[in-house]
Amino acid sequence: MRDKILVVGENSSLAKEFLKLVPEYFKIISTNKSNFNFLEKNVYKKLEFIINKNQPDFIVNFVGYFSNDRSPIIKFFTINTFFVWHLIKYYIKKKTSKKVTLIIIES
């Protein structure tokens, strides 16, 4: 059985390059802004559904938000910090014996 990689933010420049380098024996599950918006209220339920359905061995996060304008700080934290924190909490609460590697690569 192939190891599964959940790629979050598949349309980022870094993710596109990463996906070119991933060997074919990995199964790729990916999300992008159009089907997984971090500013939606139910995004964490969607995330848990994707994880439960696919049981990834690796989760690689390429989602990041930065801006030169004076965007609300909550948007910055929601996208860059809260998502990662939710992933950590999810796996702590789940108490599964399956090892999952979480890789954070943000802009």
Backbone as CSV, one residue per row, in Angstrom:
resi,resn,N_x,N_y,N_z,CA_x,CA_y,CA_z,C_x,C_y,C_z
1,MET,0.842,-1.184,0.000,0.000,0.000,0.000,0.880,1.238,0.000
2,ARG,0.523,2.206,-0.834,1.322,3.417,-0.962,1.097,4.359,0.210
3,ASP,2.155,5.053,0.623,1.999,6.107,1.623,1.208,7.250,0.997
4,LYS,0.407,7.915,1.827,-0.439,9.008,1.353,0.086,10.334,1.886
5,ILE,0.095,11.325,1.008,0.502,12.677,1.375,-0.681,13.604,1.151
6,LEU,-1.101,14.277,2.210,-2.116,15.316,2.091,-1.382,16.631,1.894
7,VAL,-1.564,17.233,0.738,-0.943,18.515,0.414,-2.010,19.595,0.570
8,VAL,-1.778,20.501,1.503,-2.713,21.591,1.758,-2.134,22.848,1.107
9,GLY,-2.885,23.419,0.172,-2.409,24.599,-0.554,-1.672,24.224,-1.826
10,GLU,-2.263,23.323,-2.595,-1.597,22.770,-3.779,-1.284,23.806,-4.861
11,ASN,-1.938,24.952,-4.850,-1.708,25.946,-5.898,-0.583,26.920,-5.592
12,SER,0.020,26.810,-4.421,1.140,27.716,-4.122,2.343,27.339,-4.982
13,SER,3.218,28.283,-5.201,4.406,28.036,-6.023,5.258,26.910,-5.448
14,LEU,5.442,26.925,-4.141,6.249,25.883,-3.502,5.596,24.511,-3.629
15,ALA,4.288,24.448,-3.452,3.587,23.169,-3.563,3.695,22.602,-4.975
16,LYS,3.570,23.451,-5.964,3.685,22.984,-7.349,5.052,22.361,-7.607
17,GLU,6.091,22.995,-7.087,7.443,22.440,-7.248,7.599,21.148,-6.450
18,PHE,7.059,21.128,-5.247,7.100,19.929,-4.414,6.435,18.749,-5.126
19,LEU,5.250,18.990,-5.691,4.510,17.920,-6.348,5.243,17.355,-7.566
20,LYS,6.071,18.170,-8.211,6.886,17.683,-9.331,7.947,16.696,-8.856
21,LEU,8.366,16.841,-7.600,9.462,16.030,-7.071,9.019,14.772,-6.336
22,VAL,7.745,14.671,-6.014,7.249,13.530,-5.233,7.271,12.273,-6.099
23,PRO,7.909,11.231,-5.617,7.929,9.982,-6.392,6.519,9.420,-6.583
24,GLU,6.345,8.656,-7.651,5.027,8.133,-8.018,4.463,7.136,-7.021
25,TYR,5.288,6.556,-6.183,4.737,5.555,-5.256,3.963,6.176,-4.101
26,PHE,3.938,7.499,-3.999,3.087,8.176,-3.022,1.736,8.483,-3.652
27,LYS,0.694,8.345,-2.867,-0.633,8.770,-3.306,-0.829,10.192,-2.791
28,ILE,-1.172,11.105,-3.685,-1.332,12.510,-3.331,-2.811,12.836,-3.155
29,ILE,-3.132,13.430,-2.023,-4.453,13.997,-1.765,-4.189,15.492,-1.595
30,SER,-4.906,16.336,-2.305,-4.566,17.751,-2.206,-5.806,18.625,-2.072
31,THR,-5.582,19.779,-1.482,-6.633,20.782,-1.331,-6.093,22.110,-1.835
32,ASN,-7.001,22.989,-2.189,-6.605,24.335,-2.586,-7.634,25.326,-2.072
33,LYS,-7.381,26.572,-2.329,-8.235,27.640,-1.798,-9.685,27.538,-2.273
34,SER,-9.887,27.021,-3.474,-11.253,26.961,-3.997,-12.107,25.905,-3.293
35,ASN,-11.488,24.845,-2.764,-12.287,23.834,-2.077,-11.996,23.736,-0.582
36,PHE,-11.130,24.601,-0.096,-10.736,24.528,1.308,-10.288,25.915,1.760
37,ASN,-11.234,26.754,2.126,-10.943,28.142,2.484,-10.798,28.262,4.003
38,PHE,-9.641,28.695,4.458,-9.358,28.777,5.890,-10.156,29.841,6.619
39,LEU,-10.824,30.703,5.897,-11.622,31.738,6.542,-13.085,31.317,6.723
40,GLU,-13.450,30.136,6.234,-14.804,29.617,6.439,-14.937,29.057,7.853
41,LYS,-16.149,29.122,8.386,-16.370,28.643,9.754,-16.227,27.133,9.879
42,ASN,-16.582,26.391,8.856,-16.561,24.937,8.959,-15.282,24.302,8.406
43,VAL,-14.245,25.081,8.237,-13.024,24.568,7.610,-12.397,23.434,8.415
44,TYR,-12.460,23.490,9.740,-11.826,22.441,10.535,-12.611,21.131,10.467
45,LYS,-13.922,21.211,10.318,-14.711,19.991,10.115,-14.370,19.362,8.768
46,LYS,-14.198,20.205,7.750,-13.786,19.707,6.433,-12.412,19.037,6.525
47,LEU,-11.524,19.676,7.245,-10.174,19.133,7.422,-10.233,17.756,8.088
48,GLU,-10.992,17.652,9.158,-11.110,16.373,9.862,-11.742,15.310,8.965
49,PHE,-12.705,15.694,8.153,-13.325,14.752,7.223,-12.288,14.228,6.231
50,ILE,-11.503,15.128,5.668,-10.473,14.726,4.701,-9.451,13.803,5.353
51,ILE,-9.036,14.130,6.564,-8.062,13.292,7.272,-8.655,11.927,7.587
52,ASN,-9.859,11.887,8.130,-10.493,10.611,8.478,-10.738,9.738,7.251
53,LYS,-11.140,10.353,6.168,-11.429,9.612,4.947,-10.161,9.034,4.318
54,ASN,-9.078,9.822,4.323,-7.870,9.441,3.586,-6.747,8.858,4.441
55,GLN,-6.774,9.113,5.737,-5.734,8.612,6.652,-4.316,8.848,6.100
56,PRO,-3.941,10.128,5.912,-2.621,10.396,5.326,-1.481,10.001,6.263
57,ASP,-0.355,9.658,5.653,0.870,9.366,6.410,1.675,10.646,6.629
58,PHE,1.503,11.582,5.709,2.179,12.872,5.774,1.160,13.959,5.482
59,ILE,1.284,15.083,6.180,0.503,16.270,5.860,1.509,17.386,5.639
60,VAL,1.468,17.956,4.438,2.389,19.039,4.093,1.557,20.285,3.867
61,ASN,1.795,21.295,4.695,1.036,22.539,4.626,1.836,23.611,3.890
62,PHE,1.302,24.039,2.766,1.915,25.120,1.994,1.110,26.406,2.092
63,VAL,0.081,26.408,2.908,-0.777,27.587,3.028,-0.083,28.621,3.901
64,GLY,-0.052,29.820,3.418,0.512,30.914,4.198,-0.069,32.222,3.710
65,TYR,-0.159,33.153,4.604,-0.703,34.462,4.248,0.265,35.532,4.711
66,PHE,0.590,36.416,3.812,1.356,37.597,4.177,0.883,38.734,3.289
67,SER,1.051,39.930,3.785,0.580,41.073,3.030,1.353,42.311,3.462
68,ASN,1.522,43.204,2.535,2.171,44.475,2.852,1.170,45.533,3.297
69,ASP,-0.111,45.233,3.070,-1.115,46.199,3.505,-1.443,45.973,4.978
70,ARG,-2.347,46.695,5.497,-2.701,46.582,6.919,-3.933,45.691,7.098
71,SER,-3.798,44.468,6.601,-4.896,43.503,6.748,-5.110,43.195,8.216
72,PRO,-6.301,42.795,8.554,-6.568,42.454,9.954,-5.642,41.340,10.436
73,ILE,-5.123,41.508,11.625,-4.200,40.538,12.200,-4.872,39.182,12.396
74,ILE,-6.181,39.172,12.599,-6.886,37.907,12.795,-6.809,37.044,11.539
75,LYS,-6.835,37.654,10.372,-6.705,36.894,9.121,-5.337,36.226,9.060
76,PHE,-4.313,36.950,9.436,-2.955,36.401,9.458,-2.877,35.192,10.387
77,PHE,-3.389,35.331,11.608,-3.325,34.235,12.575,-4.237,33.071,12.185
78,THR,-5.392,33.361,11.630,-6.314,32.304,11.226,-5.665,31.398,10.188
79,ILE,-5.028,31.983,9.217,-4.446,31.207,8.122,-3.098,30.608,8.508
80,ASN,-2.245,31.365,9.157,-0.881,30.904,9.415,-0.709,30.106,10.701
81,THR,-1.538,30.335,11.689,-1.300,29.722,12.991,-2.414,28.782,13.431
82,PHE,-3.653,29.215,13.355,-4.752,28.425,13.894,-4.897,27.073,13.193
83,PHE,-4.655,27.023,11.896,-4.754,25.764,11.164,-3.768,24.737,11.720
84,VAL,-2.528,25.144,11.883,-1.511,24.222,12.389,-1.852,23.792,13.814
85,TRP,-2.295,24.729,14.622,-2.680,24.405,15.990,-3.840,23.407,15.998
86,HIS,-4.798,23.585,15.102,-5.924,22.649,15.040,-5.455,21.248,14.648
87,LEU,-4.541,21.160,13.719,-3.997,19.856,13.343,-3.343,19.156,14.531
88,ILE,-2.553,19.883,15.270,-1.880,19.317,16.435,-2.909,18.843,17.463
89,LYS,-3.885,19.688,17.758,-4.934,19.304,18.718,-5.700,18.074,18.240
90,TYR,-5.995,18.023,16.961,-6.732,16.895,16.398,-5.999,15.580,16.677
91,TYR,-4.711,15.556,16.408,-3.964,14.311,16.599,-3.713,14.006,18.073
92,ILE,-3.621,15.009,18.907,-3.488,14.756,20.349,-4.771,14.116,20.881
93,LYS,-5.912,14.663,20.492,-7.199,14.137,20.964,-7.515,12.767,20.381
94,LYS,-7.110,12.541,19.153,-7.441,11.287,18.479,-6.712,10.094,19.112
95,LYS,-5.541,10.312,19.611,-4.748,9.267,20.269,-4.651,8.013,19.418
96,THR,-4.264,8.174,18.205,-4.110,7.061,17.285,-2.700,6.496,17.370
97,SER,-2.566,5.245,17.033,-1.235,4.632,17.033,-0.515,4.891,15.713
98,LYS,-1.252,5.345,14.718,-0.637,5.632,13.420,0.221,6.884,13.520
99,LYS,1.420,6.782,13.027,2.334,7.926,13.010,2.019,8.781,11.780
100,VAL,1.882,10.080,12.007,1.645,11.026,10.926,2.708,12.102,11.016
101,THR,3.349,12.368,9.901,4.367,13.410,9.858,3.720,14.685,9.356
102,LEU,3.856,15.745,10.129,3.317,17.051,9.765,4.471,17.956,9.375
103,ILE,4.408,18.468,8.135,5.455,19.343,7.607,4.814,20.687,7.296
104,ILE,5.370,21.738,7.875,4.832,23.090,7.692,5.813,23.882,6.832
105,ILE,5.368,24.267,5.648,6.186,25.079,4.736,5.316,26.243,4.332
106,GLU,5.456,27.349,5.012,4.607,28.509,4.727,5.446,29.628,4.117
107,SER,4.762,30.481,3.388,5.463,31.625,2.809,5.630,32.711,3.841
